[in-house]
Amino acid sequence: MELDFETIKTTAMWVLIGLAVVAIVLAIVIKKIVGKIITLVLAAVIIFFGWQQRDRIVSYAEGAQNAVGAAACDSPSFFGIDVTLPGCPGS
């Protein structure tokens, strides 16, 4: 197989332009995909910690039902915010 100079001169330029366009399109698509993956991971982390805090408050409230006096009204916290249980002073 043999190529002449004119073929290389014209064809190579269009092939390189085509490769550049494909590379740009792939870069945009990959950037969008990576952005979505980062968003999903961040949402999953927020949901995990929120659920963990919620579960801690619910478990504490269930345990407080069996406690008596001031121990039953100790204030748990949800992300650093004090939570007042029903039936305790301040609710």
C-alpha positions in Angstrom: 0.0 0.0 0.0 1.3 3.4 -1.0 0.1 6.9 -0.2 1.0 9.9 -2.2 1.8 13.3 -0.7 -1.4 15.0 -1.7 -3.6 12.4 0.0 -1.7 12.7 3.2 -1.8 16.5 3.0 -5.6 16.7 2.7 -6.8 13.6 4.5 -4.5 13.9 7.5 -5.8 17.4 8.3 -9.5 16.2 8.3 -8.7 13.2 10.3 -6.9 15.3 12.9 -9.8 17.8 13.0 -12.3 14.9 13.4 -10.2 13.5 16.3 -10.1 16.9 18.0 -13.9 17.2 17.7 -14.4 13.7 19.2 -11.9 14.5 22.0 -13.8 17.7 22.9 -17.2 15.9 22.8 -15.8 13.1 25.0 -14.4 15.6 27.5 -17.7 17.3 27.8 -19.6 14.0 28.3 -17.1 12.7 30.8 -17.2 16.0 32.7 -21.0 15.8 33.0 -20.8 12.2 34.1 -18.2 12.8 36.7 -20.2 15.8 38.0 -23.3 13.6 38.4 -21.3 10.9 40.2 -19.9 13.5 42.6 -23.4 14.9 43.2 -24.8 11.4 43.9 -21.9 10.5 46.3 -22.4 13.8 48.1 -26.2 13.2 48.4 -25.6 9.6 49.6 -23.2 10.9 52.3 -25.7 13.5 53.5 -28.5 11.0 53.6 -26.3 8.5 55.5 -25.4 11.0 58.2 -29.0 12.4 58.4 -30.4 8.9 58.8 -27.7 8.0 61.4 -28.6 11.1 63.5 -32.4 10.4 63.1 -31.9 6.8 64.2 -29.9 8.0 67.3 -32.7 10.4 68.3 -35.4 7.7 67.8 -33.4 5.2 69.8 -32.8 7.7 72.6 -36.5 8.6 72.8 -37.5 4.9 73.0 -35.0 4.4 75.8 -36.1 7.5 77.6 -39.7 6.1 77.8 -38.3 3.5 80.2 -36.3 6.0 82.2 -37.7 8.0 85.1 -37.3 11.6 86.4 -34.6 14.0 85.0 -32.8 11.2 83.1 -35.9 10.8 80.9 -35.6 14.4 79.8 -32.0 14.6 79.0 -31.7 16.5 75.7 -30.1 14.6 72.7 -28.8 16.5 69.8 -29.4 16.4 66.0 -26.4 17.7 64.2 -25.5 19.8 67.3 -29.0 21.1 67.8 -30.7 20.1 71.1 -33.9 18.2 70.7 -36.6 18.4 73.3 -38.6 15.2 73.8 -42.4 15.3 74.1 -43.6 15.7 77.7 -40.3 17.3 78.9 -39.9 20.9 80.0 -39.4 23.2 77.1 -41.5 21.2 74.6 
